[in-house]
């Protein structure tokens, strides 16, 4: 990889920061994109924000753009669709390629890959119809989580504490997407690990007064607490960072991202999911972890963009 500090901003040419999009995470993406755009402009990059949609992606090259910083969250922008469109027109872009994005966006396929490699993940069951709810509580226990298989930012996630609420929770989540995931409740600490160019960043621990680290806790609450360093012993911190890197690479993810992990009652780490375009807001976790390694927000953003100079089969 090129050394970001040695790269002149002019070498990056005209850069589009794709934000907004058409997913349920549109509003968060607009905030992330605005922060990224501001950082790139501070670095002297010829960067321009673009509220992306399926009608304006194909015109990027014709409009003189040389590369793209993807700040899109959720479906269409983070699931490999936009990445495939950019690859088709030969524009380099930040982050993972088509396969990595598609696998990471799908919580079920992520777990199947990890299980095949004996990487630990929370117990789960795929729910495709109401009949799949039979025996679920006996298998996973209560409380349990109901999640859409292909959404991020805790969109559509419900916590079920009473069996009488199970059907309603399933129906609500099923209305968000076609495949639903039921996952065991894990009582321990909620952690996340940023990944940057093959390096696992320091672990961040989240603590919220909400029932779980939901959309409100992630983006709006001023009560959510973040700890980095996470307060773990050195051996456990290292174990989690190694596991996160293995999980990230197992899904063919690349350049940067975030791996979410839970600790169970025995302090054993269990993988939850990978985000290939993590949030870059004032509540976001990758910038927080990067700061522990001496990287400012602007340094982090510039370093991610510089990786597009490397090219590669998946990146134009």
N, C-alpha and C positions, 0 to 999 in steps of 0.2 A: 504494500500500500504506500501511496505517496505520503511524504511528511507534510502535514497541513501547513505548518509554520513556514515552509519553504515555497509555498504556492502563492503566486501573485493573483489577487482577485480577478484581474482582467483575463487570466487564462481560462476562467470558468465560463466566460462569455455571458450571454443573456440567459437568465435563469427564471423559470416559472415555478412559483410556489403554489401547488395545487391544494386548495382548501375547500371547505363547505361540503360539496357533494350532495348525494341524494339519500344517505342513510339516516337511521335514527340518531346517529351521533353527529349530525351536521353542525349543531351549535358549538359543540366542543371543538370540532375541527376548525371552525372559523377562528376560535380563540388561539388554538395551537398555531394555525397558519399565520396569524397576525404577529405572534411572538417570533416565529421563525423568520418571517419577512423583515421585521425590525432588526433582528440580529444580523442577518445577511447584509442589509444596507449599512449597518454600523461597521461591518467588515470591508465595505467598499465594493461589494458584489452588485452587479447590474441585475437586481432581482425585482420581480414583478408578481404581485398576488393575482391569482385567478380563481374565481369561484367556479369550480369544475363541474361539468355535467356531461352526459353522454354525447352531447352535440358539439362541444368545443374542443375535445381532446385531439381529434384528428387534424385540427388546424394549427397545432402548436409549432410544428416544424416550418410550415409555410409562413408563420408569423415571426420567424427568425429566432426561435428559442434554440439554445444549444444543449440544455439539460434541464432536469426537473427535480425539484425537492417535493416529495409526496408528503403532505400533511393531512391526508384524508383518513378518517377513522371509520371502521365498520364496513358493511357490505358495499360492493362496487369499488370502493377505494382501497380496501385493505385485504380483499379476498383473491387477488390475482387478476381481476378484470381490467383495471386501469393499467396494471403492470404489463399485461398482454398487449393492450392497445399501444402503449408506448414502445414496447419492443417491436411491434409490427411496423411502426413508422421510424424506427431507428434512433430514438431519443434516449440517451442514458438517464437513469433515474436512481434515486436513493433507495436504500433498503433491500429487502429480499426480492427474489424473482417470483415468477408466476407460481411455481410449485410450492415454494416455502410459504407464500402468502395464503394459498388455497388450503394447505394442510393446517397451518396455524389457526386460520379462521374457523375451522371445523373442529370443535372440541372432541367429537366422537373419534374422528380419524386421528387426531393428535394422540389420544389415549391408546388407540389401537397400535400405533407405531411405537409408543413408549413401552407398552406391554410386551410387544414382540422383542424389544431390546432389554427387557427386565428392568426398566426404569420405573420407580415407584410412583403410582398415581392413586388418587382417591377412588374408592369403589363407586361404581355407577351402573345404571341401566338405561338403555335407549328406549324411549317411549314413542311409539308411532300411532297408537290409538288408545282409547280409554281402557280397553281390555288389558293393556300392558301394565296397568296400575295394580292388577291382582298380585298379591304376595310381595308388593314393593316394600311396604313397611317392615315386614318380617325379614326381608333381605338386607335393607340398608339401615333400618332403625329410624328413630325420630330424635331430634328434628332431622329433616333432609332438605336439600335444595332442588328446585326445579329450574332448569335453564334452557334457553334456546341454544341449539347446537352451533348456530352461526351468527351470533351477535356479540358485541363487546361492550365495555363500560358498564357491565351489570344490567344492560337493557333487558327487560323481560324476566329478570331473575326473581324467584319467590322462595321464601323460607317457609316450610311447612312444619308446624309444631304439633298439630292435632290431625289425626287421620281423617276426621270429618272435613277438613279443609283441603284434602289432597285433590279431589276431582276439580274443584274450582280453580286451584292453583295451576293444575295441568291445562285446563281449558284456556285460562288467561295467557299462559306462556305459549301454548300451541297457536294462538292467534297471531303471534309475532313471526313464527317460522314454521317450516314443515316438519322438522325433526326436533324432538325434545330430549333433554338429558336429565335424568334424576341422579343426584350425587349425594353421597353420604356427608353428613355434617362432621366437620373436624373441629375439635374444641380448642386447639392450640393457637399459637401466634400466626398472624397473617404477614407474609413476607413477600418481597419482590426483588428480583435481581436484574439490573440493567446489563445488557451485553453490547459491547462496542468493539468492532474489528477483532473478534476472537478473544477478547478480554471480558471476564465477568467482573462487573463493578461491585463495590461494597454493597452488602445486603441492606435493604431498607425494611424496617418493621412499621406496620401501620396499626393504629389503635383508634377505634371509633366508639362513640356512645350509641351509634345506631345498632340495629340487630346484626348487621354485617356490613362489610365495606362496600356499600351500594353506590348507586349513581350520585345520590345526594352527598354522601360522605366523600366521594372522590372529587367532586367538582364545585360544591357549593358550601359545605359546612366549614366553619372556622373552628369547630370543636375537634376535628380529626387531628390526631397527633402522629408525627412521623419521627422515627428514630434512625439516624444514620451517623455513626455506627449503630447497629441494631441491638447491641447489648448481649450478643451471643458469645460463647466461649470460642476461642480461635479455631479449634478443631471442627466445631459444628458450622461456623461461618465458612470455613474452607470446603467442607463437605457439600454445603448448599450451593456454593458458587460453582464447584465442579459439576454437580448435578444439573444446575441450570444451563451451563454451557453445553453439556451433553444433550440435554433435551432440546435446546435451540438448534444445534447442528443436526440432530436426528430428523428434524422436520425440514431440512434443507433450507433453513433460514440463514440470512447473511447480513453483514455490515452492522446493523444495530437493531435493538428490540428490547423486549422485557419479558421475563419469565416469572409467573406468579406461583408461589409455593405456600403450603401450609405446614405447620408442625403439628403432629398428633400428640396425644397425651404422653407418649413415651419419647417425645422430642425427635421423632423420625420425620424427615421431610417428605412431603407428598406433592407431586406436580399437579397444578391446576390447569394452566393454559399459557400460551405464548402470544404476545402482542407484537406484530411486526411493524406497526406504526404507533408507538406509544404516545400518550398525551404529552404536549409540550406547553402546558399552561403553568400558572403560578402555583398550582397544587401538584404539579407533576413530579414523578419519582425518578426518572432517568436523569434529568438535570440535577436533582438533589444528590444522587449517587456520584455523578460525574464531578460535582463540586468537591467531593471528598478526595478526588484524585488530582485536584488543582486546575480543573477545567472550568472556565466561566461558561455561562449559557451560550454566549456568542462563539466561543472557542469550540464548544461541542457541536453546534449547528454547522459551523464552517468545516469542521473535521468530517462530519457526515457527508456534506456536499462534495468535498474533495474526493471521496471514494468513487464518485461517478467518472473520474478521469481514468479509472482502471478499466472501464468497459467490461467485457465478458459476454458470454453467450446470452445471459438473461437480462443484460442491462444495455442493450443497444450496441 
